[in-house]
Amino acid sequence: MKALNKPSQYGPDVDLGRFNIGPAREEGFSESDLEKASSRLGISRESLRKGGYLQVNESIAFRAMGEKLVQHGAVILPTNEALKKLDWVSKYSWRLISPDRDKYTAATYLHGGELGYFIYVPPGIKIKDPIYACLFITRRDYAQLLHNIVIVDDGAELSLITGCGVPDQPMNSLHIGVSEFYVGRGSKLSFAMIHAWAPGMVVRPRTAVEVLEGGEYISYYVIYSAVESLQTYPRVSLRDNARATLNSVVTGGGKGIYDVGSAIVLSGRGASGEVLSRNLGRDNSLIYARSRIEGNAGPSRGHIECLGLLESDNALIESLPELSSLTPEAVLTHEAAIGKISEELINYLLSKGFSEDEARAAIIKGFLNIEEPKLPLQIREIIKRTIEHITSRAMG
């Protein structure tokens, strides 16, 4: 209760009283709204039918597990249902993220009703096709408070694609997604999150990941829409010989404030992690690109790469890399650069027959594209379509 007034360490403070927070109310969303939100994320209904979860506002609009998932013993449930049906889930709930961390986690713990998705993959099971989880808002002045739990047990593999968004119109609503991911020994979780919001949206994801010995976590975050403000700083803890790669692509627009960070804690011997970010500043947007790697055990390795590209004289990008080491056996490095599109490069492409808009779009596409060959093909295809959508806007 006290934490409901506790601001986040980063990002602008927000008065939660602006939004309707409370128990479930009568729903009101249309198929047209769903279609608009889905199309902006590039996730089809067919994909959801194969294995997916769709929540609109506070309603579970759709959940499905393909026959293969059922045969493998995988579980997809609303979090509140999983907590009721499966006694053992409670020991994972709110373990990585404390409810009193800030006002956003407190509001979710007290008023969210444990809405959100729960996914479990049993030991040794390798799920080839991605599972999709879509979380939409179609109400104005509304607070969507979610708690998601994903457990990939020892020796298992999962690819998860999450799409969060609204129809392409101002909603002036709040989205909080508290996510706890557990990656078991020798397991692998590939995670892509695509955000397509709108002006007036306040977005506060809260993510923590625990990767046990020999496990691997790969994430790819993309946001390409205007917002009022976004603040997120996922934290990944790696045990012995565990690995993590955290990629983010942020396109700022309007007067939005984007405070996006990633942190990796090298807690075990042989652990390794990378934080890679691309930040495109447009209009009057403000982008704060944070990154941190802590070397708490060795030998271990960590690297940060943070690049920014300004398309507007009124946009701002701040790169804030941090390295912290408690052992001489941890090798930590970083590089950061911020610049603008080179006129020399544009002129070169013009000489090759490109129009100015085509040249600008090609440069932006090359800048934003972070190659991540370790991601499954289906995830890479969705990211590719999203990057192409972003660059198409450079051509009007």
N, C-alpha and C positions, 0 to 999 in steps of 0.2 A: 504493500500500500504506500509506503514511504517512497519507493522507487518510481511511482507514477509521476513524481515531480523531478526526477533525476535526468538531466540532459545527457545526451550521448557525448562521449569524449571528442568526437569529430562531427563535422557537418553543422548546418544551422539548426537551432532549437525550434521546435514546433509545438504549438499549443494544441494538445489532443482534444480540447474542448470544441474545436472547430468541426469535429467529425462525429457522426452518429455511432456511438460505441455502446453495445449492450447485447441482450439476448436476440436470438433469431427473430426476424420479422417476416411478414408476408413477402414472397419473392415477386419480382416483376422484370422479366427479361424476355426478349424476343429472339426468334431464330435469326432474324436479320442482324441483331447485335452480335450473336455468336459467330455468324458467318464473317462479319467485318473483322472481329477480333482474331479469328482463326486465320484469315487470309493474310493479315499483317505479320503473322508468325511463321507462315509457311508450313503449318502442321495440319494435315487433312483429317477428316473424320474417320477415314479408312484406317489411318495409322492408329488412331485412338482405339478403334474396335479390336485391333490385333492384340493390344495390351496397353491399357491406358487409364487415365483418371482425369475427369473434367469437373472442376468446381467453379460455379458462377455465383459470385457474391458469397452467400452462406449455404447454397444448395449444392449437393452432389448431383450434378446433372447427368453424369455418366461415369461408370467404372466397369472395366472389363479385363478379364485375363484370358488370353488365348489358351487353347487346349494344351499346347506344349508347356505353357507356364504352370498350368494346374498339374500336369503329369510330373513336372520337376519339383513340385512342392513349393513353388514361389507364392508369395502372398502380396496382394495389393488391396489395401483397405483404407478407409478414412481413419485418421489417427485415433479419434475417440472410440471408434468401433474396435480397433486393434487393442487398445488399452483395456476394453471390457472383455473381449473374447480370449485374449492371450495374456495370461498372468505375467509371463516373463518379460513382456515389453516394458513394464514399468521401470525396470532397472536401467533401461536406456533413456528414459524420458527425462529431459532437463538435467542430464548428467554433464554434457559438454558445455552447455550454456546456462548460466544461472538466471532464474527469473528476475532477480533484482539488479541485473547488469545495467539497465537503463529504463527509461519510461516506456520504451517500445516493447521490450521483453516483458516488462511488468504488465502492461495492458494486455498482451497476448496471453500470458499465464492466467490473469484474473478474469478476462472477459472473452477470450477466444473460443472457449468451449472445446479445445483440442481439435478444432477443424484443421484440415490439411491431409496430406497423404502419408501412408506408412507402406514401405516396401521391404520385403525380406527375401533373400536368396539363400537357400540352404548350402551347406558345405559341399564343395566340389562341383557345384552346378554352374555351367557356363552358358549364359543366355545370350544367343547370338543377335537376335533382333532387339532393337532399342525398346524400352518402355517409355511411354509419353505421359507427362503430367502437365495439364493446362489449368491455369488459375486466372479467371477473368473477373473484371469488375464492370458492371453496367449501370451502377447507381451513382448519383451525385452526392457529394458531402458524406460519403460512406467510409467506414473503416473495415477493411478486410484483414483479419488477424489469423494467421496460419501457423501451425506447428507441424513440421514434416520430420519424419524419422526414416532413414534408410540404413539397412544392415546387410552388408555383403559378407557372408560367413566365410570361414577359412577355405582357401582354395577355389573360391567362386569368382564369377565375373558378371558384371552388369553394365549396360549402357543406358543412361537415363537422360532424356531430353525434356527440359521444362520450359514451357512458354507462358509468360505472364503479360497481360495486356488489357487494353480497353478498345472499344470502337474508336475510330479516329476523330475524337471530339473531346473538348474539355470536360472533365468529370469532377475536378476539385476534391478528389477522394484520397484515402490513405491506404497503402498496402504495406503490411508487415509480414515477412515470411521468416520464421525462426526454423532453421534446418540443422539437424544433427545427423551426420554421416559417419558410419562405422565401417571401416574396411579391415577385414580379417587377415590372418597370416597367409601370405602368398596369394592374396586376392587382388582384384583389379576393379576399380570403379571409374568409368568414363562418364563425365557429367557436362552437359551443355545447357546453359540458361540464356534464353533470348527474351529481352524486354522490349515491348512496343507500347509505350504509355502515351500520354498526351499532356498538353499544357495544364498546369494546375495540380498535377499529381504529386503527392509526397510518397516516396518509396524508401523503405527501411528494411532491406534484407539483413538477417543475422545468421551467419553460417559458421559452424565449427566442424572439423573433420579429424578423426583419429585413425591413423594408419598403422596397423601392427606389423610385426617383423616380416620383411620381404614383400609387403603389399605395395600397391601402386594406385595413385589417385591423379587423374588428369581432368582438369576443368577448363571450360571455354565460356566466357561471359561476354555477351554482346548487348549493348543498348544503342539504339539509333534514333530515339524519339525525344521530343522536348518533354521536360518535366518542370515542376516548381523546384523540387530538390530530390536528390538521390544520395544516400549515404550507406555504404557497406564496407566491411573490412573482414572478410572471411579469414579464419585462422586454421592452419593445418599442422598437426603434430605428427612427426615421423619417428617410428621406432627403428631398431636395427635393420639396416639394409632396405629400408622403405624409400620410396621415391614419390615425388610430386612435381607436376608442371601446372602452373596456374596462368592461363592466358586471359587477357581482357581487351576488348575493343570498345571504346567509348566515343560516341559522336555527340558532342554537345550542340544544343540548338536553343533558339529563343533567348530568354534570360535565365535559363536553368542553371542550377548549381549541382555539379556532379562531383561528389567526394567518394572516390572509389579506391580501395586499397586491397592488398593481399599480403598475408603474413605466413611464413613457414618457420616452424620450430624444428631444428635438427636435434632430436632428443636421443637418437641412438647411433651407434657406431655403423659406419658405412651408409648412412642416410644421405640423400641428395635431393636438392630442390631447385626449381627455376621459377621466376616470376617474370612474365613477358607482357608488356602492355603497349597498346597503340591508342593515342588520344587525339581526336580531331576537333579543334575548336572553331565553331561557327557562330555567327550572329553576335549576341552579347553574353554568351555562355561563359561560365567559370568552371574549370576542371582542376581538381586537386588529385593528382595521381600518386597515391601512397604505396609503398612497398617496404617490406621488412623481412629479413632472414636472420634468425638467431641460431648461432652455432653453440649448442650446449653440450655436445659430445663429439668425439673424433675417433678416427678420421671421418670427415664428412665434407660435403661440397655444396655450395649454394651460389646462385647467380641471379642478378636482377638486370633486366633490360627494359628501360622506359623511354619511349619515343613520343614526341608530340609534334603536331602539325597545325599551324594556325592558318585559317582561311579568312579570318576577319581581323580588322584592326581593333575591334572592340571586344574580342574574346580574350580570355586569359587561361593559360595552362601553367600550373605549378607542379614540378616533379619533385617528389619527396622520398627518395630512397634511404633506407636505414639498414646498416649491418651491425650486428652485435655478436661478439664471440666470447665464450668463457673458456676456450681451450685453444692452444696453438695448433692443434691438429685439424681444426676446421678451416677450410679454404673458401673464403667468401669474396665475391667480386660484384661490381655493378658498373653499368654504363647508362647515361641519360643524355638525351638531346632534344631540343625544341627548336623548330625553325618554321619556314614558310615554303610554299611551292616555288621551286627555282624557275625564274624566267628563262634561264638558259635551257633548261630541260623542256619547257613549253615550246620555245622557239625551235628546238631540235625536232620535236614531234610535229610541229607545224610544217617543217620542211619535208617531212615524210608523208604529208597529205592529210594529217589529222586536222579537224577543226579545233578551235580553242577549247570549246566545251568537251570535246572528245579527249583532247590532250589532258585537260584537268582531271577528267574522270579516270583516265588510265593511271595517272600518277597517284590519285587517292586510292584506287583499288590496290595498286602495288604496295602502298604504304600500310593500309589496314590489314592486308592479308598476312596472318601468322600461320605458317605451315605447321600442322601438328599431325604428322603421319601416324602417330600411335592411336589416334582416335578412329573409331569404326567409320567405314565409308558413309553410312547413312547420316551420321552426325556431320561429317565433313561436307556432305552435299547441302544440308540445311544451312550451315554456316556460309558456304559459298553463295547460296541464293541470297542470304541476308546481306552479305558484303556487296553483291551486285546491286541489290536494291538501294543501299546507301550511296553507291557511286553513281547510280542513275540519276539521283537527285542533284548531282553536280552539273548535270546537263539540263536541269529544269524539268 
